[in-house]
Amino acid sequence: MPHVLIVDDDAGTREALSAVIGEDGLTTATAGDLREARIQLIRQMPDVVFTDLKLPDGSGVDLFEDLDPRSGVEVIVITGHATVESAVSALKMGAADYLVKPINMQRVKSILSRLPRAGDLKAEIGTLRGELRRMGRFGLMLGNSPAMQEVYDQISRVAPTAASVMLVGESGTGKEVAAQTLHELSLRRKHAFLAVNCGAISPNLIESEMFGHERGSFTGADRQHKGYFERANGGTLFLDEITEMPIELQVKLLRVLETGMFMRVGTTKEIETDVRLIAATNRDPEQAVLEGKLRLDLYHRLNVFPISLPPLRERGKDVELLAQSFLDELNERHGTKKHFPVAVKDMLLSYPWPGNVRELKNYVQRAHIMSSGDSDSTATVPLQITLSKPAAGTAITIPFGTSLAEADRQLILATLEQCGGVKTRAAEILGISLKTLYNRLVEYGNDARDDGDPTDESRALGGADA
């Protein structure tokens, strides 16, 4: 039977917590100060410790020194409104959660409902480490470069706790996937994971989307609407591009973090929520604070555990691992068996990928689409299609809105022109068979037999692949 130690110098608080915890079938021991707490730890090592931060003979965080990190004991700190910053510091040291006085007993029950699974969760994280060594995969994330190993270490430490996490990284580095992995490795994984792009919601609607609204609260509100905080209760809320959230709403978000309470638009009734926040930005958050895009107090509350996601150019051969994974998905979806030619593999490693993982995924899909149906290899397509005026003879302009078939036609004809009409060379560069090139040229109304290498025609008629 799980055992709980309650450490608080207020007898009323000890009795109230003991009663609530006892209702859940857990045994309890109590202590009024650090000395008594240490005696109780010797008598019986608890599964959970609820401790006030402010004790007569020291701070509750001093108990961390008496607990073996490998024991799996979960520590919940208790604090008053004036010392919330101390609670945040305790979370950074390894506390699983914190309570603010006066204690909300419903929140205590919510915490207890999650804590008994913590040991199993840590064992699962250990299993994931084995998968990482074998397959380069950690949860939903892929890659085994040193830069990503550091990210996995940080996720392993913070996932089982209630600490807020700030993900920082360039666009396309996989911040939402990291947030999902954090959720799946947390004690909240059986509840909802909701992602919100703060920059994609109209400023006029974002408060309603976050907190919900009552029917008739504004023009067009013809029914009650539950917001993200209500729908994510018990789970995780991922706030992407947090620096794009209006400043006035950041004030209300801070209040929810501090009290666990919010109000729907159009009502004064408070609703309780138990949500873990993961925020993300592709800006430097401290610079965003200086520019007035992010409130300093909110930044400190969200930045309990910052994780920096590395750009793809710093991840070495993870590029190959990711590209192959994306190609495997496409092969499975379309029933193909495509592979990357050597030339494409070399390009993948030499290109800096300014768009990061998102750009790589798009490129693999493009190479798969452009490959001929009778070829086992992907096409060798340009890494970028420029939208500006190209240098003469080195690039083509493909405007937004151009169909894939038309882009295909322009690319093939431009490549053929650059090769002086030599179709074998053009087919080689495009990564398609010579026969496919001839068929495309016929479709485009071009005479497949004019100019170029006189051996092209005989090779194509013989079905030879370039």
C-alpha positions as CSV (number, residue, x, y, z in Angstrom):
1,M,0.0,0.0,0.0
2,P,1.4,3.4,-0.9
3,H,2.7,5.4,2.0
4,V,2.7,9.3,2.3
5,L,4.7,11.6,4.5
6,I,3.1,15.0,5.3
7,V,5.5,17.7,6.6
8,D,3.9,20.9,7.8
9,D,4.2,23.0,11.0
10,D,0.4,23.7,10.9
11,A,-1.5,20.9,12.6
12,G,-4.7,21.8,10.8
13,T,-3.0,21.3,7.4
14,R,-1.5,18.0,8.5
15,E,-4.9,16.7,9.7
16,A,-6.8,17.9,6.6
17,L,-4.2,16.3,4.2
18,S,-4.2,13.0,6.2
19,A,-8.0,12.8,6.0
20,V,-8.1,13.3,2.2
21,I,-5.2,11.0,1.6
22,G,-6.6,8.3,3.9
23,E,-9.9,8.3,1.8
24,D,-7.8,7.1,-1.1
25,G,-6.6,4.1,0.9
26,L,-3.1,5.3,1.4
27,T,-1.2,5.2,4.8
28,T,0.2,8.5,6.2
29,A,2.8,9.7,8.6
30,T,3.1,13.3,9.7
31,A,5.9,15.7,10.9
32,G,6.0,19.3,12.1
33,D,9.5,20.1,11.1
34,L,12.6,18.7,9.4
35,R,13.9,16.8,12.4
36,E,10.6,14.8,12.8
37,A,10.5,14.3,9.0
38,R,13.9,12.7,9.0
39,I,12.9,10.4,11.8
40,Q,9.9,9.3,9.7
41,L,12.0,8.7,6.7
42,I,14.1,6.3,8.7
43,R,11.1,4.5,10.1
44,Q,9.5,4.0,6.6
45,M,10.5,5.4,3.3
46,P,7.4,7.0,1.7
47,D,6.2,6.8,-1.9
48,V,5.1,10.5,-1.7
49,V,6.2,13.4,0.4
50,F,4.0,16.5,0.9
51,T,6.2,19.2,2.5
52,D,5.8,22.9,3.3
53,L,8.6,25.0,2.0
54,K,8.8,27.1,5.2
55,L,9.5,25.0,8.3
56,P,10.6,26.0,11.8
57,D,14.1,24.5,11.4
58,G,14.7,25.0,7.6
59,S,13.2,24.6,4.2
60,G,11.3,21.6,2.8
61,V,13.6,21.4,-0.1
62,D,16.3,20.2,2.4
63,L,14.6,16.8,2.4
64,F,15.9,16.3,-1.2
65,E,19.3,15.6,0.4
66,D,17.8,12.7,2.4
67,L,16.1,11.0,-0.5
68,D,17.9,8.7,-2.9
69,P,17.2,9.9,-6.5
70,R,16.8,6.3,-7.5
71,S,14.1,5.6,-4.9
72,G,11.4,7.1,-7.0
73,V,9.9,9.1,-4.1
74,E,7.7,11.9,-5.4
75,V,7.9,15.3,-3.6
76,I,5.0,17.8,-3.6
77,V,5.9,21.2,-2.2
78,I,3.4,23.4,-0.4
79,T,3.8,27.2,-0.4
80,G,1.9,30.4,0.3
81,H,1.1,32.9,-2.4
82,A,4.0,35.1,-1.4
83,T,6.5,32.3,-2.0
84,V,5.4,30.8,-5.4
85,E,8.8,31.6,-6.8
86,S,10.3,29.2,-4.3
87,A,8.0,26.5,-5.5
88,V,9.2,27.1,-9.0
89,S,12.7,26.7,-7.8
90,A,11.7,23.4,-6.1
91,L,10.3,22.1,-9.4
92,K,13.7,22.8,-11.0
93,M,15.3,20.7,-8.2
94,G,13.1,17.7,-8.9
95,A,9.7,18.3,-7.1
96,A,6.9,16.6,-9.0
97,D,4.3,19.3,-8.3
98,Y,3.3,22.1,-5.9
99,L,0.3,23.3,-3.9
100,V,-0.6,26.8,-2.9
101,K,-2.2,27.6,0.4
102,P,-5.1,27.5,1.1
103,I,-4.8,23.9,-0.3
104,N,-7.3,22.8,-2.8
105,M,-8.1,19.2,-1.7
106,Q,-9.6,18.3,-5.1
107,R,-6.2,19.1,-6.6
108,V,-4.5,16.9,-4.0
109,K,-6.7,14.0,-5.2
110,S,-5.8,14.8,-8.7
111,I,-2.1,14.6,-7.9
112,L,-2.5,11.4,-6.0
113,S,-4.4,9.8,-8.9
114,R,-1.3,10.3,-11.1
115,L,1.5,9.6,-8.7
116,P,1.2,5.8,-8.3
117,R,2.2,5.3,-11.9
118,A,5.4,7.3,-11.6
119,G,7.6,4.2,-11.0
120,D,6.2,2.5,-14.1
121,L,6.8,5.6,-16.1
122,K,10.5,5.8,-15.2
123,A,10.9,2.2,-16.2
124,E,9.3,3.0,-19.5
125,I,11.8,5.9,-20.1
126,G,14.5,3.4,-19.4
127,T,13.1,1.1,-22.1
128,L,13.0,4.0,-24.6
129,R,16.7,4.5,-24.0
130,G,17.2,0.9,-25.3
131,E,15.2,1.7,-28.4
132,L,17.3,4.8,-28.9
133,R,20.5,2.7,-29.0
134,R,18.9,0.2,-31.4
135,M,16.9,2.4,-33.8
136,G,17.7,6.0,-33.0
137,R,14.1,6.6,-31.9
138,F,13.1,8.2,-28.5
139,G,9.3,8.2,-28.2
140,L,8.0,10.2,-31.1
141,M,11.4,11.7,-31.8
142,L,14.1,10.4,-34.2
143,G,17.8,11.0,-34.2
144,N,20.8,9.9,-32.1
145,S,23.3,12.7,-32.6
146,P,25.0,14.1,-29.5
147,A,22.8,17.3,-29.7
148,M,19.6,15.2,-29.6
149,Q,21.0,12.9,-26.9
150,E,21.1,16.0,-24.7
151,V,17.5,16.8,-25.5
152,Y,16.4,13.3,-24.6
153,D,18.2,13.5,-21.3
154,Q,16.4,16.7,-20.5
155,I,13.0,15.3,-21.6
156,S,13.6,12.2,-19.5
157,R,14.2,14.3,-16.4
158,V,11.3,16.7,-16.7
159,A,8.6,14.6,-18.3
160,P,7.4,12.8,-15.1
161,T,7.2,16.1,-13.2
162,A,4.6,18.9,-13.3
163,A,7.1,21.6,-14.3
164,S,6.3,23.9,-17.1
165,V,8.6,23.6,-20.1
166,M,9.8,26.2,-22.6
167,L,10.9,24.8,-26.0
168,V,13.1,27.1,-28.0
169,G,14.3,26.5,-31.5
170,E,14.2,27.6,-35.1
171,S,11.1,27.0,-37.2
172,G,10.8,23.4,-38.3
173,T,13.0,21.8,-35.6
174,G,10.1,19.7,-34.3
175,K,8.9,21.6,-31.2
176,E,5.4,20.1,-31.4
177,V,6.8,16.6,-31.7
178,A,9.0,17.3,-28.6
179,A,5.9,18.5,-26.8
180,Q,4.0,15.4,-27.7
181,T,6.8,13.2,-26.5
182,L,6.9,15.1,-23.2
183,H,3.2,14.4,-22.8
184,E,3.4,10.8,-23.7
185,L,6.1,10.3,-21.1
186,S,4.3,12.2,-18.4
187,L,1.7,11.1,-15.8
188,R,-0.9,12.9,-17.9
189,R,-0.7,10.8,-21.0
190,K,-4.1,9.2,-20.6
191,H,-5.6,12.7,-20.8
192,A,-5.7,15.2,-23.7
193,F,-2.8,16.8,-25.5
194,L,-4.0,20.0,-27.2
195,A,-1.8,22.2,-29.4
196,V,-2.5,25.9,-29.9
197,N,-0.7,28.1,-32.4
198,C,-1.0,31.5,-30.7
199,G,-0.1,33.3,-33.9
200,A,-2.7,31.6,-36.0
201,I,-5.8,32.7,-34.0
202,S,-7.4,36.1,-34.4
203,P,-6.6,38.4,-31.5
204,N,-10.3,39.0,-31.2
205,L,-11.0,35.3,-30.7
206,I,-8.0,34.0,-28.8
207,E,-9.4,34.7,-25.3
208,S,-12.6,32.8,-26.3
209,E,-10.5,29.9,-27.7
210,M,-8.4,29.7,-24.6
211,F,-11.0,30.0,-21.9
212,G,-14.3,29.4,-23.7
213,H,-17.4,31.6,-23.8
214,E,-21.1,31.5,-22.7
215,R,-24.0,31.7,-25.1
216,G,-24.8,35.3,-26.0
217,S,-21.5,36.7,-24.6
218,F,-20.8,38.4,-27.9
219,T,-22.2,38.6,-31.4
220,G,-22.2,35.2,-33.0
221,A,-21.9,33.3,-29.7
222,D,-25.0,31.1,-30.3
223,R,-23.9,28.3,-27.9
224,Q,-21.6,27.6,-25.0
225,H,-18.1,26.9,-26.0
226,K,-15.4,25.1,-23.9
227,G,-11.9,26.5,-24.4
228,Y,-8.6,24.8,-24.5
229,F,-8.0,25.1,-20.8
230,E,-11.2,23.3,-20.0
231,R,-10.8,20.6,-22.7
232,A,-7.2,19.9,-21.7
233,N,-8.1,19.5,-18.0
234,G,-5.9,16.7,-16.5
235,G,-3.7,16.8,-19.6
236,T,-1.2,19.0,-21.4
237,L,-1.7,22.3,-23.3
238,F,1.0,23.2,-25.8
239,L,1.2,26.9,-26.6
240,D,3.2,27.3,-29.8
241,E,4.6,30.7,-30.7
242,I,3.8,32.0,-27.2
243,T,5.4,35.4,-28.0
244,E,2.5,36.0,-30.5
245,M,-0.1,35.9,-27.8
246,P,-1.6,39.4,-27.0
247,I,-0.1,41.0,-23.9
248,E,-3.5,41.5,-22.3
249,L,-4.2,37.8,-22.6
250,Q,-0.8,36.9,-21.1
251,V,-1.9,38.6,-17.9
252,K,-4.9,36.2,-17.7
253,L,-2.7,33.2,-18.6
254,L,-0.4,34.1,-15.7
255,R,-3.4,34.1,-13.3
256,V,-4.4,30.6,-14.5
257,L,-0.9,29.4,-13.8
258,E,-0.9,30.9,-10.3
259,T,-4.4,29.9,-9.2
260,G,-5.5,27.0,-11.5
261,M,-8.8,29.0,-12.1
262,F,-10.2,30.8,-15.1
263,M,-13.5,32.2,-16.3
264,R,-15.3,31.8,-19.6
265,V,-16.0,34.9,-21.6
266,G,-19.4,36.3,-20.6
267,T,-19.5,34.9,-17.0
268,T,-18.0,35.6,-13.6
269,K,-18.1,32.0,-12.5
270,E,-14.6,30.5,-11.9
271,I,-13.8,27.1,-13.3
272,E,-10.9,25.0,-11.9
273,T,-8.4,23.4,-14.3
274,D,-5.4,21.1,-13.9
275,V,-3.3,21.6,-17.0
276,R,0.4,21.3,-17.6
277,L,1.7,24.0,-19.9
278,I,4.4,23.5,-22.5
279,A,5.3,26.7,-24.4
280,A,7.4,27.2,-27.5
281,T,8.9,30.0,-29.6
282,N,11.3,30.4,-32.5
283,R,12.4,33.7,-31.1
284,D,15.0,34.4,-28.4
285,P,12.5,34.6,-25.4
286,E,14.7,37.1,-23.5
287,Q,14.8,39.3,-26.5
288,A,11.0,39.0,-26.8
289,V,10.8,40.2,-23.2
290,L,12.9,43.3,-24.0
291,E,10.8,44.0,-27.1
292,G,7.6,43.8,-25.1
293,K,6.3,40.7,-26.9
294,L,6.4,38.6,-23.7
295,R,5.7,39.6,-20.1
296,L,8.7,39.0,-17.9
297,D,6.6,37.5,-15.1
298,L,5.0,35.0,-17.5
299,Y,8.4,34.2,-19.0
300,H,9.7,33.2,-15.6
301,R,6.6,31.0,-14.9
302,L,6.9,29.2,-18.2
303,N,10.6,28.9,-18.3
304,V,10.9,26.6,-15.3
305,F,12.6,24.0,-17.5
306,P,13.9,25.4,-20.8
307,I,14.9,22.9,-23.6
308,S,16.7,24.1,-26.8
309,L,16.0,22.1,-29.9
310,P,19.1,22.0,-32.2
311,P,18.8,23.0,-35.9
312,L,19.1,20.1,-38.4
313,R,22.5,21.4,-39.6
314,E,23.9,20.7,-36.2
315,R,22.6,17.1,-36.1
316,G,25.1,15.4,-38.4
317,K,23.9,12.1,-39.9
318,D,20.5,12.4,-38.3
319,V,19.6,13.9,-41.7
320,E,20.0,10.5,-43.3
321,L,18.0,8.8,-40.5
322,L,15.1,11.3,-40.8
323,A,15.1,11.2,-44.6
324,Q,15.0,7.4,-44.7
325,S,12.2,7.4,-42.2
326,F,10.1,9.9,-44.3
327,L,10.8,7.8,-47.4
328,D,9.8,4.6,-45.6
329,E,6.5,6.2,-44.7
330,L,5.9,7.2,-48.3
331,N,6.8,3.8,-49.6
332,E,4.4,2.1,-47.2
333,R,1.6,4.6,-48.1
334,H,2.0,4.2,-51.8
335,G,3.1,0.6,-52.1
336,T,6.5,1.6,-53.6
337,K,10.1,0.5,-52.8
338,K,12.0,3.7,-53.6
339,H,15.5,4.4,-52.3
340,F,17.8,7.4,-52.4
341,P,20.5,7.5,-55.2
342,V,24.1,8.1,-53.9
343,A,23.9,11.6,-55.4
344,V,20.8,12.5,-53.3
345,K,22.4,11.1,-50.1
346,D,25.4,13.3,-50.7
347,M,23.2,16.4,-51.2
348,L,21.3,15.6,-48.0
349,L,24.4,15.7,-46.0
350,S,25.9,18.8,-47.6
351,Y,22.9,21.1,-47.6
352,P,22.4,23.3,-44.5
353,W,18.6,22.9,-44.3
354,P,17.5,26.4,-43.3
355,G,13.9,25.0,-43.0
356,N,15.1,22.2,-40.7
357,V,13.2,18.9,-40.4
358,R,10.1,20.4,-42.0
359,E,12.0,21.3,-45.1
360,L,13.7,17.9,-45.2
361,K,10.3,16.1,-45.1
362,N,9.0,18.3,-47.9
363,Y,12.0,17.5,-50.0
364,V,11.7,13.8,-49.6
365,Q,8.1,14.0,-50.6
366,R,9.0,16.0,-53.7
367,A,11.7,13.6,-54.7
368,H,9.3,10.7,-54.3
369,I,6.6,12.4,-56.4
370,M,9.1,13.3,-59.2
371,S,10.5,9.8,-59.5
372,S,9.2,7.7,-62.4
373,G,6.8,4.9,-61.8
374,D,9.1,2.3,-63.2
375,S,12.2,3.4,-61.2
376,D,13.3,2.1,-57.8
377,S,15.1,5.3,-56.9
378,T,13.8,8.7,-56.0
379,A,14.3,11.6,-58.4
380,T,17.3,13.9,-58.1
381,V,15.4,17.2,-57.8
382,P,16.8,20.6,-56.9
383,L,16.9,21.3,-53.2
384,Q,15.3,24.7,-53.7
385,I,13.0,26.3,-56.2
386,T,13.7,30.0,-56.3
387,L,10.8,32.5,-56.4
388,S,13.1,35.4,-57.3
389,K,14.6,36.3,-60.6
390,P,17.2,33.6,-61.3
391,A,20.7,34.1,-62.6
392,A,20.7,33.4,-66.4
393,G,20.9,29.7,-67.2
394,T,21.1,28.4,-63.6
395,A,17.6,28.4,-62.2
396,I,13.9,28.6,-63.1
397,T,11.1,30.6,-61.5
398,I,8.1,28.6,-60.3
399,P,5.4,31.0,-59.0
400,F,3.1,30.0,-56.1
401,G,0.0,28.3,-57.3
402,T,1.7,26.5,-60.2
403,S,0.4,22.9,-60.5
404,L,2.8,20.0,-59.9
405,A,2.5,18.9,-63.5
406,E,3.4,22.3,-64.9
407,A,6.4,22.6,-62.4
408,D,7.5,19.1,-63.6
409,R,7.3,20.3,-67.3
410,Q,9.3,23.5,-66.7
411,L,12.0,21.6,-64.7
412,I,12.4,18.9,-67.3
413,L,12.6,21.3,-70.2
414,A,15.0,23.7,-68.4
415,T,17.3,20.8,-67.4
416,L,17.3,19.5,-71.0
417,E,18.3,23.0,-72.2
418,Q,21.1,23.2,-69.6
419,C,22.4,19.9,-70.9
420,G,22.5,21.2,-74.5
421,G,19.8,18.8,-75.5
422,V,21.7,15.7,-74.4
423,K,18.9,13.6,-73.0
424,T,21.0,11.0,-71.4
425,R,22.6,13.7,-69.2
426,A,19.3,15.4,-68.5
427,A,17.7,12.1,-67.4
428,E,20.7,11.4,-65.2
429,I,20.4,14.8,-63.5
430,L,16.6,14.5,-63.1
431,G,17.0,10.9,-61.7
432,I,14.6,9.4,-64.2
433,S,15.0,6.8,-66.9
434,L,15.7,7.9,-70.5
435,K,12.5,6.2,-71.6
436,T,10.5,8.2,-69.0
437,L,12.2,11.4,-70.3
438,Y,11.2,10.6,-73.9
439,N,7.6,9.9,-72.8
440,R,7.4,13.2,-71.0
441,L,8.8,15.1,-74.0
442,V,6.1,13.6,-76.2
443,E,3.4,14.6,-73.7
444,Y,4.8,18.2,-73.8
445,G,4.6,18.2,-77.6
446,N,8.4,18.2,-78.1
447,D,10.1,16.1,-80.8
448,A,11.9,13.6,-78.7
449,R,14.3,12.9,-81.6
450,D,15.6,16.4,-82.4
451,D,19.1,17.5,-81.6
452,G,21.3,16.2,-78.8
453,D,23.1,12.9,-78.7
454,P,22.3,10.6,-81.7
455,T,22.6,7.5,-79.5
456,D,19.8,8.7,-77.2
457,E,17.0,7.4,-79.5
458,S,18.4,3.9,-79.9
459,R,19.0,3.6,-76.1
460,A,15.5,4.8,-75.3
461,L,13.9,2.4,-77.8
462,G,15.9,-0.4,-76.2
463,G,14.5,0.6,-72.8
464,A,17.8,1.4,-71.2
465,D,17.7,3.4,-68.0
466,A,20.1,6.3,-67.4
